[in-house]
């Protein structure tokens, strides 16, 4: 259980013109501006899944700056766990922790001061299932994996753990090859997985890999190194658990995706690749429990491809995808995706587009097994923020969702 608990007094409901105890607001959508004065851009989510801009809250740190789409070359740079929100500030080597008001999730308050990330240029965050530990990948010249205790006063670095990724990078890093991509805890919290992209060319450097770490209540230690199914040159990216299987879908722009089952002893009992036809940079994925489908997101082709995966055999089936350019006739670079579980009958997919600073929103309803249909909203997030005096460019990145508990 997380130690971060705040008593809430201030309400932001006046931004919305409704009472948060009623109205039709279901939750909040968060993203990072990636500007020098980094801010979390906060939008309210309606009951029908559409989004409405509310406000921006400064992190006190620095974003990546103007480095183009996918400036972080990673997943999970912004993460919700219980009623806490974690954010990276890459250019200032810091992490920020906020507590979310569960009744009005557009109302967030920083917990403690920003924490040093333990290296240079943090890009991804994971939180243990019990909410007691957070771990981060640093992608810059001091490229490593560091972990923190989560306390009521903020994040406290665990000084005894420092795993050097040995990437020989710069500040900021040059990639995507030879950069960390994502990290995730197993459901029991006993293993931490970290994906690291290879050189992109088997003759020029190391292959992509997955680092495994043992996690206990008082210790974190390196366990083993795994090489993904694509072999030398692989670029393992985001990590999505496969429901009811103990396996993981790992996107990989070198081929599409990998399916990997990791046992408790660190051995691999299943390892295979999924080739996504026509893919160019499949970097993110998300799972919908309502449709029991996985959605991969391709930055370069601006395409979302659904697939189903048999939880017993791990056999994948690709379904018809959607190219967001065809929907709006505007070019865009899809750079992240999140699925919000509204009910047993309804999920929504949110995908951030750096090319025009929008969020494309798709309805995922029970019984719909044919892949994605047209989006229900092209949400003009960047324009809404800029109209308030902000300034967000093509490096906008990071996406997270919080849904109000049913009793509110």
C-alpha beads as a LAMMPS data file, in Angstrom:
LAMMPS data file: protein, C-alpha beads

408 atoms
407 bonds

1 atom types
1 bond types

-500.0 500.0 xlo xhi
-500.0 500.0 ylo yhi
-500.0 500.0 zlo zhi

Masses

1 110.0

Atoms # bond

1 1 1 0.000 0.000 0.000
2 1 1 1.409 3.394 -0.936
3 1 1 2.591 5.708 1.826
4 1 1 1.583 8.783 -0.167
5 1 1 -1.695 10.052 1.267
6 1 1 -2.788 13.684 1.312
7 1 1 -5.845 15.363 2.846
8 1 1 -7.494 17.389 0.112
9 1 1 -8.902 20.833 0.689
10 1 1 -8.584 22.771 -2.562
11 1 1 -10.961 21.943 -5.418
12 1 1 -10.458 22.652 -9.086
13 1 1 -14.052 21.940 -9.989
14 1 1 -14.579 25.594 -10.890
15 1 1 -12.410 24.983 -13.973
16 1 1 -15.071 22.603 -15.196
17 1 1 -18.178 24.422 -14.066
18 1 1 -19.563 21.289 -12.417
19 1 1 -19.421 19.579 -9.057
20 1 1 -16.953 16.707 -9.053
21 1 1 -19.392 14.761 -6.886
22 1 1 -21.858 14.769 -9.770
23 1 1 -21.634 15.781 -13.403
24 1 1 -20.418 13.434 -16.087
25 1 1 -16.684 13.464 -15.394
26 1 1 -15.091 10.023 -14.992
27 1 1 -11.385 10.677 -14.599
28 1 1 -8.312 12.542 -15.812
29 1 1 -5.735 12.275 -18.581
30 1 1 -2.175 13.470 -17.973
31 1 1 0.702 14.209 -20.338
32 1 1 4.086 15.985 -20.150
33 1 1 4.860 19.199 -22.003
34 1 1 8.580 18.325 -22.444
35 1 1 9.367 22.060 -22.277
36 1 1 12.197 23.718 -20.310
37 1 1 9.631 24.613 -17.650
38 1 1 8.055 21.199 -17.692
39 1 1 4.359 20.912 -16.880
40 1 1 1.843 18.125 -16.497
41 1 1 -1.065 18.918 -18.820
42 1 1 -4.293 17.750 -17.191
43 1 1 -7.556 16.971 -18.966
44 1 1 -10.852 15.748 -17.540
45 1 1 -12.448 12.658 -19.070
46 1 1 -16.200 12.576 -19.707
47 1 1 -18.292 9.481 -19.145
48 1 1 -18.337 8.998 -22.932
49 1 1 -14.525 8.852 -23.021
50 1 1 -13.921 12.265 -24.582
51 1 1 -11.453 14.715 -23.052
52 1 1 -11.582 18.378 -22.009
53 1 1 -8.579 20.505 -21.055
54 1 1 -8.444 21.683 -17.423
55 1 1 -5.069 23.065 -16.390
56 1 1 -1.284 22.624 -16.282
57 1 1 0.811 21.981 -13.169
58 1 1 4.548 22.699 -13.161
59 1 1 6.849 19.854 -12.125
60 1 1 9.685 22.182 -11.146
61 1 1 12.014 20.306 -13.508
62 1 1 13.016 20.417 -17.163
63 1 1 11.584 18.402 -20.019
64 1 1 13.498 17.130 -23.023
65 1 1 13.181 20.387 -24.965
66 1 1 12.641 20.598 -28.708
67 1 1 14.009 17.236 -29.839
68 1 1 11.188 16.182 -32.156
69 1 1 8.724 13.309 -31.770
70 1 1 9.697 10.573 -29.299
71 1 1 12.283 12.724 -27.568
72 1 1 12.497 10.210 -24.697
73 1 1 12.623 7.075 -26.893
74 1 1 10.870 5.209 -24.111
75 1 1 7.606 4.180 -22.487
76 1 1 6.181 4.995 -19.015
77 1 1 7.755 8.430 -18.582
78 1 1 4.530 9.401 -16.789
79 1 1 2.874 6.811 -14.564
80 1 1 -0.179 6.526 -12.318
81 1 1 -0.120 4.046 -9.438
82 1 1 -3.072 4.048 -7.037
83 1 1 -3.562 7.762 -6.269
84 1 1 0.025 8.794 -7.056
85 1 1 1.461 10.289 -10.253
86 1 1 5.158 9.870 -11.129
87 1 1 6.945 11.948 -13.783
88 1 1 10.447 12.180 -15.252
89 1 1 12.204 15.502 -15.795
90 1 1 14.916 14.314 -18.213
91 1 1 16.915 17.485 -18.813
92 1 1 17.265 18.235 -15.076
93 1 1 17.912 14.600 -14.034
94 1 1 14.947 14.636 -11.665
95 1 1 11.793 12.751 -10.731
96 1 1 8.553 14.327 -9.526
97 1 1 5.885 12.726 -7.368
98 1 1 2.328 14.028 -7.079
99 1 1 -0.668 12.870 -5.074
100 1 1 -3.979 12.717 -6.945
101 1 1 -7.250 13.815 -5.380
102 1 1 -9.366 10.733 -6.199
103 1 1 -12.614 12.743 -6.104
104 1 1 -11.250 15.356 -8.516
105 1 1 -8.260 13.796 -10.296
106 1 1 -7.476 16.988 -12.217
107 1 1 -6.405 18.271 -8.779
108 1 1 -2.841 17.091 -8.019
109 1 1 -0.355 18.201 -5.361
110 1 1 3.391 17.639 -5.314
111 1 1 4.772 15.395 -2.581
112 1 1 8.116 16.649 -1.284
113 1 1 10.730 18.144 -3.565
114 1 1 11.961 16.746 -6.848
115 1 1 14.402 13.873 -6.396
116 1 1 17.673 13.304 -8.229
117 1 1 17.141 10.359 -10.580
118 1 1 20.438 8.749 -9.595
119 1 1 21.910 9.271 -13.070
120 1 1 21.424 11.378 -16.188
121 1 1 18.316 11.843 -18.335
122 1 1 15.620 9.662 -16.717
123 1 1 13.128 8.266 -19.228
124 1 1 10.954 5.528 -17.667
125 1 1 9.418 4.725 -14.284
126 1 1 7.923 1.579 -12.743
127 1 1 6.238 1.173 -9.350
128 1 1 6.057 -2.085 -7.401
129 1 1 2.595 -3.625 -6.969
130 1 1 2.587 -2.824 -3.242
131 1 1 3.396 0.832 -3.966
132 1 1 6.519 0.828 -1.782
133 1 1 9.248 1.065 -4.436
134 1 1 9.787 2.994 -7.662
135 1 1 12.539 2.262 -10.179
136 1 1 13.799 4.398 -13.049
137 1 1 15.967 4.040 -16.142
138 1 1 18.510 6.776 -16.836
139 1 1 19.487 7.054 -20.508
140 1 1 22.267 9.686 -20.529
141 1 1 26.010 9.569 -19.913
142 1 1 25.387 7.949 -16.517
143 1 1 22.986 5.314 -17.895
144 1 1 21.709 3.025 -15.197
145 1 1 18.785 1.546 -13.278
146 1 1 18.102 3.115 -9.869
147 1 1 15.356 2.496 -7.318
148 1 1 13.646 4.486 -4.583
149 1 1 11.588 3.963 -1.467
150 1 1 8.245 5.761 -1.710
151 1 1 7.561 7.638 1.499
152 1 1 5.044 10.199 2.676
153 1 1 7.756 12.846 2.127
154 1 1 8.659 11.823 -1.417
155 1 1 11.145 9.509 -3.122
156 1 1 14.251 8.331 -1.233
157 1 1 17.087 6.894 -3.339
158 1 1 18.183 3.365 -2.419
159 1 1 21.919 4.062 -2.450
160 1 1 22.929 0.386 -2.285
161 1 1 21.505 -0.345 -5.753
162 1 1 23.021 1.081 -8.935
163 1 1 23.055 -1.069 -12.067
164 1 1 25.199 0.388 -14.871
165 1 1 23.648 -0.201 -18.292
166 1 1 27.000 0.513 -19.973
167 1 1 25.536 2.373 -22.944
168 1 1 28.350 4.931 -23.445
169 1 1 25.786 7.634 -24.116
170 1 1 25.782 11.448 -24.124
171 1 1 23.578 14.108 -22.498
172 1 1 21.013 14.093 -24.001
173 1 1 21.336 10.551 -25.361
174 1 1 21.497 9.812 -29.074
175 1 1 19.132 7.023 -30.099
176 1 1 16.871 5.173 -30.361
177 1 1 19.590 2.463 -30.577
178 1 1 21.519 1.848 -27.347
179 1 1 18.991 3.445 -25.010
180 1 1 16.769 1.950 -22.290
181 1 1 13.111 1.626 -23.280
182 1 1 10.890 0.541 -20.411
183 1 1 10.762 -1.280 -17.098
184 1 1 8.064 -3.193 -15.243
185 1 1 7.568 -5.312 -12.134
186 1 1 6.051 -8.781 -12.327
187 1 1 2.600 -9.044 -10.744
188 1 1 4.070 -10.496 -7.531
189 1 1 6.662 -7.701 -7.368
190 1 1 9.562 -10.147 -7.128
191 1 1 11.194 -9.479 -10.506
192 1 1 11.925 -6.206 -12.301
193 1 1 12.245 -6.315 -16.107
194 1 1 14.164 -3.628 -18.033
195 1 1 14.235 -3.465 -21.838
196 1 1 17.354 -2.056 -23.518
197 1 1 17.638 -1.417 -27.263
198 1 1 20.596 -2.834 -29.122
199 1 1 22.781 -1.067 -31.644
200 1 1 20.258 -1.681 -34.408
201 1 1 22.935 -3.467 -36.407
202 1 1 24.341 -6.826 -35.344
203 1 1 27.784 -6.029 -36.798
204 1 1 28.165 -2.726 -34.973
205 1 1 27.377 -3.457 -31.359
206 1 1 25.365 -5.337 -28.762
207 1 1 21.982 -6.883 -29.368
208 1 1 18.888 -5.647 -27.653
209 1 1 18.366 -7.234 -24.268
210 1 1 16.124 -7.573 -21.240
211 1 1 17.740 -7.213 -17.830
212 1 1 16.113 -9.054 -14.922
213 1 1 16.466 -8.097 -11.264
214 1 1 15.494 -9.849 -8.032
215 1 1 13.388 -7.662 -5.748
216 1 1 12.742 -8.225 -2.048
217 1 1 11.531 -5.949 0.732
218 1 1 15.069 -4.808 1.549
219 1 1 17.189 -5.635 -1.505
220 1 1 17.378 -5.359 -5.299
221 1 1 20.020 -7.295 -7.240
222 1 1 20.800 -8.216 -10.830
223 1 1 19.542 -11.664 -11.806
224 1 1 20.218 -12.359 -15.480
225 1 1 20.285 -10.957 -19.008
226 1 1 17.917 -12.180 -21.707
227 1 1 18.127 -11.648 -25.446
228 1 1 14.770 -11.182 -27.210
229 1 1 13.484 -13.383 -30.001
230 1 1 14.667 -11.010 -32.719
231 1 1 18.295 -11.699 -31.786
232 1 1 21.186 -9.370 -32.651
233 1 1 20.100 -5.864 -33.525
234 1 1 16.762 -6.129 -31.692
235 1 1 15.197 -3.016 -30.232
236 1 1 12.925 -4.219 -27.373
237 1 1 10.666 -1.359 -26.321
238 1 1 7.482 -1.315 -24.194
239 1 1 6.420 -4.110 -21.831
240 1 1 2.759 -5.207 -21.587
241 1 1 1.734 -8.240 -19.473
242 1 1 -0.321 -10.847 -21.343
243 1 1 -3.445 -11.553 -19.325
244 1 1 -3.659 -14.898 -17.483
245 1 1 -0.356 -16.155 -18.842
246 1 1 2.753 -14.984 -16.959
247 1 1 4.082 -13.832 -20.333
248 1 1 4.811 -10.407 -21.825
249 1 1 4.267 -8.621 -25.104
250 1 1 7.420 -6.615 -25.831
251 1 1 7.156 -4.272 -28.796
252 1 1 10.209 -4.204 -31.043
253 1 1 10.533 -1.822 -34.018
254 1 1 13.038 -4.235 -35.544
255 1 1 10.187 -6.635 -36.341
256 1 1 6.928 -5.710 -34.590
257 1 1 6.824 -7.463 -31.223
258 1 1 8.193 -10.320 -29.153
259 1 1 6.328 -12.749 -26.888
260 1 1 8.342 -13.847 -23.863
261 1 1 7.429 -15.971 -20.838
262 1 1 9.850 -15.564 -17.950
263 1 1 9.907 -18.076 -15.089
264 1 1 10.657 -17.248 -11.464
265 1 1 14.227 -18.539 -11.791
266 1 1 14.870 -16.123 -14.656
267 1 1 14.713 -18.728 -17.401
268 1 1 12.694 -18.240 -20.582
269 1 1 10.059 -20.896 -21.280
270 1 1 8.656 -19.225 -24.407
271 1 1 10.246 -16.848 -26.880
272 1 1 8.800 -15.907 -30.274
273 1 1 8.415 -12.952 -32.604
274 1 1 5.321 -11.361 -34.121
275 1 1 5.879 -9.830 -37.537
276 1 1 3.534 -6.896 -38.139
277 1 1 3.332 -6.373 -41.929
278 1 1 4.377 -2.919 -43.067
279 1 1 5.490 -1.830 -39.602
280 1 1 8.366 0.604 -39.266
281 1 1 8.596 1.608 -35.592
282 1 1 6.233 -0.387 -33.369
283 1 1 7.147 1.066 -29.990
284 1 1 4.137 0.984 -27.614
285 1 1 1.306 -1.338 -26.705
286 1 1 -1.695 -1.451 -24.390
287 1 1 -4.238 -4.078 -23.332
288 1 1 -8.042 -3.862 -23.249
289 1 1 -9.697 -6.320 -20.884
290 1 1 -13.115 -5.531 -22.374
291 1 1 -12.146 -6.711 -25.866
292 1 1 -9.288 -8.983 -24.681
293 1 1 -7.084 -7.397 -27.331
294 1 1 -3.652 -5.775 -27.440
295 1 1 -3.028 -2.596 -29.420
296 1 1 0.422 -1.871 -30.839
297 1 1 1.367 1.668 -31.826
298 1 1 3.738 2.494 -34.683
299 1 1 5.418 5.897 -34.524
300 1 1 6.622 6.006 -38.122
301 1 1 3.496 4.759 -39.925
302 1 1 1.048 6.383 -37.452
303 1 1 -0.796 3.067 -37.295
304 1 1 -2.515 1.252 -34.425
305 1 1 -2.665 -2.515 -34.936
306 1 1 -4.900 -4.686 -32.699
307 1 1 -4.112 -8.319 -32.025
308 1 1 -5.509 -11.092 -29.899
309 1 1 -3.205 -13.500 -28.041
310 1 1 -4.255 -16.934 -26.791
311 1 1 -3.289 -16.921 -23.109
312 1 1 -2.523 -20.678 -23.148
313 1 1 -0.677 -21.174 -26.440
314 1 1 0.439 -17.520 -26.856
315 1 1 -0.639 -17.763 -30.493
316 1 1 -1.220 -14.231 -31.851
317 1 1 -3.874 -13.154 -34.364
318 1 1 -3.501 -9.788 -36.086
319 1 1 -6.652 -7.729 -36.688
320 1 1 -7.315 -4.784 -39.036
321 1 1 -5.530 -1.645 -37.917
322 1 1 -6.159 2.064 -38.265
323 1 1 -3.838 4.710 -39.681
324 1 1 -4.627 7.993 -37.893
325 1 1 -3.562 10.032 -40.932
326 1 1 -6.464 8.557 -42.871
327 1 1 -8.881 9.673 -40.155
328 1 1 -7.981 13.376 -40.095
329 1 1 -5.774 13.819 -43.188
330 1 1 -3.190 15.342 -40.848
331 1 1 0.244 13.688 -40.610
332 1 1 1.224 12.655 -37.139
333 1 1 3.655 10.617 -35.088
334 1 1 1.954 8.310 -32.597
335 1 1 4.171 8.279 -29.528
336 1 1 2.310 6.621 -26.674
337 1 1 -0.928 4.905 -25.747
338 1 1 -3.063 4.181 -22.700
339 1 1 -6.287 2.237 -22.225
340 1 1 -8.759 3.343 -19.567
341 1 1 -11.130 0.727 -18.179
342 1 1 -14.432 2.556 -17.671
343 1 1 -16.597 -0.516 -16.992
344 1 1 -16.967 -4.217 -17.718
345 1 1 -18.536 -3.186 -21.023
346 1 1 -16.403 -0.209 -22.042
347 1 1 -12.718 0.693 -22.469
348 1 1 -11.212 3.693 -24.272
349 1 1 -7.866 3.896 -26.038
350 1 1 -5.943 7.198 -25.857
351 1 1 -2.997 7.710 -28.204
352 1 1 -0.832 10.822 -28.205
353 1 1 0.169 12.380 -31.544
354 1 1 3.297 14.531 -31.492
355 1 1 2.897 15.755 -35.060
356 1 1 -0.161 17.882 -34.281
357 1 1 -0.182 17.660 -30.435
358 1 1 -3.515 15.876 -30.323
359 1 1 -4.852 12.810 -28.562
360 1 1 -6.789 10.338 -30.682
361 1 1 -9.520 8.584 -28.700
362 1 1 -11.086 5.247 -29.659
363 1 1 -14.057 3.435 -28.132
364 1 1 -13.507 -0.237 -27.257
365 1 1 -16.852 -1.837 -26.463
366 1 1 -17.690 -5.348 -25.315
367 1 1 -18.514 -7.639 -28.206
368 1 1 -16.531 -5.615 -30.730
369 1 1 -13.881 -8.036 -32.000
370 1 1 -13.063 -6.566 -35.401
371 1 1 -10.233 -4.257 -34.365
372 1 1 -10.460 -0.480 -34.239
373 1 1 -13.158 1.657 -35.803
374 1 1 -12.870 5.401 -36.399
375 1 1 -11.844 7.519 -33.415
376 1 1 -14.573 9.198 -31.357
377 1 1 -12.517 12.362 -30.819
378 1 1 -9.427 14.145 -32.081
379 1 1 -8.650 16.062 -28.909
380 1 1 -6.696 19.276 -29.559
381 1 1 -4.576 19.144 -26.404
382 1 1 -1.671 21.290 -27.608
383 1 1 -3.944 24.026 -28.933
384 1 1 -5.871 24.100 -25.649
385 1 1 -2.685 24.451 -23.600
386 1 1 -1.173 27.051 -25.927
387 1 1 -4.347 29.139 -25.749
388 1 1 -3.724 29.595 -22.011
389 1 1 -0.269 31.082 -22.634
390 1 1 1.621 27.795 -22.600
391 1 1 3.936 26.623 -25.349
392 1 1 4.181 22.987 -26.323
393 1 1 5.931 21.723 -29.430
394 1 1 6.413 18.421 -31.196
395 1 1 8.309 16.878 -28.261
396 1 1 5.165 16.490 -26.132
397 1 1 5.359 12.972 -24.659
398 1 1 4.174 10.824 -21.775
399 1 1 0.617 9.659 -21.148
400 1 1 -1.224 8.423 -18.047
401 1 1 -4.842 7.989 -16.950
402 1 1 -6.618 8.039 -13.578
403 1 1 -10.243 6.982 -13.147
404 1 1 -12.310 8.076 -10.176
405 1 1 -13.325 5.187 -7.909
406 1 1 -16.911 4.066 -8.335
407 1 1 -17.960 5.394 -4.932
408 1 1 -17.295 9.017 -5.941

Bonds

1 1 1 2
2 1 2 3
3 1 3 4
4 1 4 5
5 1 5 6
6 1 6 7
7 1 7 8
8 1 8 9
9 1 9 10
10 1 10 11
11 1 11 12
12 1 12 13
13 1 13 14
14 1 14 15
15 1 15 16
16 1 16 17
17 1 17 18
18 1 18 19
19 1 19 20
20 1 20 21
21 1 21 22
22 1 22 23
23 1 23 24
24 1 24 25
25 1 25 26
26 1 26 27
27 1 27 28
28 1 28 29
29 1 29 30
30 1 30 31
31 1 31 32
32 1 32 33
33 1 33 34
34 1 34 35
35 1 35 36
36 1 36 37
37 1 37 38
38 1 38 39
39 1 39 40
40 1 40 41
41 1 41 42
42 1 42 43
43 1 43 44
44 1 44 45
45 1 45 46
46 1 46 47
47 1 47 48
48 1 48 49
49 1 49 50
50 1 50 51
51 1 51 52
52 1 52 53
53 1 53 54
54 1 54 55
55 1 55 56
56 1 56 57
57 1 57 58
58 1 58 59
59 1 59 60
60 1 60 61
61 1 61 62
62 1 62 63
63 1 63 64
64 1 64 65
65 1 65 66
66 1 66 67
67 1 67 68
68 1 68 69
69 1 69 70
70 1 70 71
71 1 71 72
72 1 72 73
73 1 73 74
74 1 74 75
75 1 75 76
76 1 76 77
77 1 77 78
78 1 78 79
79 1 79 80
80 1 80 81
81 1 81 82
82 1 82 83
83 1 83 84
84 1 84 85
85 1 85 86
86 1 86 87
87 1 87 88
88 1 88 89
89 1 89 90
90 1 90 91
91 1 91 92
92 1 92 93
93 1 93 94
94 1 94 95
95 1 95 96
96 1 96 97
97 1 97 98
98 1 98 99
99 1 99 100
100 1 100 101
101 1 101 102
102 1 102 103
103 1 103 104
104 1 104 105
105 1 105 106
106 1 106 107
107 1 107 108
108 1 108 109
109 1 109 110
110 1 110 111
111 1 111 112
112 1 112 113
113 1 113 114
114 1 114 115
115 1 115 116
116 1 116 117
117 1 117 118
118 1 118 119
119 1 119 120
120 1 120 121
121 1 121 122
122 1 122 123
123 1 123 124
124 1 124 125
125 1 125 126
126 1 126 127
127 1 127 128
128 1 128 129
129 1 129 130
130 1 130 131
131 1 131 132
132 1 132 133
133 1 133 134
134 1 134 135
135 1 135 136
136 1 136 137
137 1 137 138
138 1 138 139
139 1 139 140
140 1 140 141
141 1 141 142
142 1 142 143
143 1 143 144
144 1 144 145
145 1 145 146
146 1 146 147
147 1 147 148
148 1 148 149
149 1 149 150
150 1 150 151
151 1 151 152
152 1 152 153
153 1 153 154
154 1 154 155
155 1 155 156
156 1 156 157
157 1 157 158
158 1 158 159
159 1 159 160
160 1 160 161
161 1 161 162
162 1 162 163
163 1 163 164
164 1 164 165
165 1 165 166
166 1 166 167
167 1 167 168
168 1 168 169
169 1 169 170
170 1 170 171
171 1 171 172
172 1 172 173
173 1 173 174
174 1 174 175
175 1 175 176
176 1 176 177
177 1 177 178
178 1 178 179
179 1 179 180
180 1 180 181
181 1 181 182
182 1 182 183
183 1 183 184
184 1 184 185
185 1 185 186
186 1 186 187
187 1 187 188
188 1 188 189
189 1 189 190
190 1 190 191
191 1 191 192
192 1 192 193
193 1 193 194
194 1 194 195
195 1 195 196
196 1 196 197
197 1 197 198
198 1 198 199
199 1 199 200
200 1 200 201
201 1 201 202
202 1 202 203
203 1 203 204
204 1 204 205
205 1 205 206
206 1 206 207
207 1 207 208
208 1 208 209
209 1 209 210
210 1 210 211
211 1 211 212
212 1 212 213
213 1 213 214
214 1 214 215
215 1 215 216
216 1 216 217
217 1 217 218
218 1 218 219
219 1 219 220
220 1 220 221
221 1 221 222
222 1 222 223
223 1 223 224
224 1 224 225
225 1 225 226
226 1 226 227
227 1 227 228
228 1 228 229
229 1 229 230
230 1 230 231
231 1 231 232
232 1 232 233
233 1 233 234
234 1 234 235
235 1 235 236
236 1 236 237
237 1 237 238
238 1 238 239
239 1 239 240
240 1 240 241
241 1 241 242
242 1 242 243
243 1 243 244
244 1 244 245
245 1 245 246
246 1 246 247
247 1 247 248
248 1 248 249
249 1 249 250
250 1 250 251
251 1 251 252
252 1 252 253
253 1 253 254
254 1 254 255
255 1 255 256
256 1 256 257
257 1 257 258
258 1 258 259
259 1 259 260
260 1 260 261
261 1 261 262
262 1 262 263
263 1 263 264
264 1 264 265
265 1 265 266
266 1 266 267
267 1 267 268
268 1 268 269
269 1 269 270
270 1 270 271
271 1 271 272
272 1 272 273
273 1 273 274
274 1 274 275
275 1 275 276
276 1 276 277
277 1 277 278
278 1 278 279
279 1 279 280
280 1 280 281
281 1 281 282
282 1 282 283
283 1 283 284
284 1 284 285
285 1 285 286
286 1 286 287
287 1 287 288
288 1 288 289
289 1 289 290
290 1 290 291
291 1 291 292
292 1 292 293
293 1 293 294
294 1 294 295
295 1 295 296
296 1 296 297
297 1 297 298
298 1 298 299
299 1 299 300
300 1 300 301
301 1 301 302
302 1 302 303
303 1 303 304
304 1 304 305
305 1 305 306
306 1 306 307
307 1 307 308
308 1 308 309
309 1 309 310
310 1 310 311
311 1 311 312
312 1 312 313
313 1 313 314
314 1 314 315
315 1 315 316
316 1 316 317
317 1 317 318
318 1 318 319
319 1 319 320
320 1 320 321
321 1 321 322
322 1 322 323
323 1 323 324
324 1 324 325
325 1 325 326
326 1 326 327
327 1 327 328
328 1 328 329
329 1 329 330
330 1 330 331
331 1 331 332
332 1 332 333
333 1 333 334
334 1 334 335
335 1 335 336
336 1 336 337
337 1 337 338
338 1 338 339
339 1 339 340
340 1 340 341
341 1 341 342
342 1 342 343
343 1 343 344
344 1 344 345
345 1 345 346
346 1 346 347
347 1 347 348
348 1 348 349
349 1 349 350
350 1 350 351
351 1 351 352
352 1 352 353
353 1 353 354
354 1 354 355
355 1 355 356
356 1 356 357
357 1 357 358
358 1 358 359
359 1 359 360
360 1 360 361
361 1 361 362
362 1 362 363
363 1 363 364
364 1 364 365
365 1 365 366
366 1 366 367
367 1 367 368
368 1 368 369
369 1 369 370
370 1 370 371
371 1 371 372
372 1 372 373
373 1 373 374
374 1 374 375
375 1 375 376
376 1 376 377
377 1 377 378
378 1 378 379
379 1 379 380
380 1 380 381
381 1 381 382
382 1 382 383
383 1 383 384
384 1 384 385
385 1 385 386
386 1 386 387
387 1 387 388
388 1 388 389
389 1 389 390
390 1 390 391
391 1 391 392
392 1 392 393
393 1 393 394
394 1 394 395
395 1 395 396
396 1 396 397
397 1 397 398
398 1 398 399
399 1 399 400
400 1 400 401
401 1 401 402
402 1 402 403
403 1 403 404
404 1 404 405
405 1 405 406
406 1 406 407
407 1 407 408
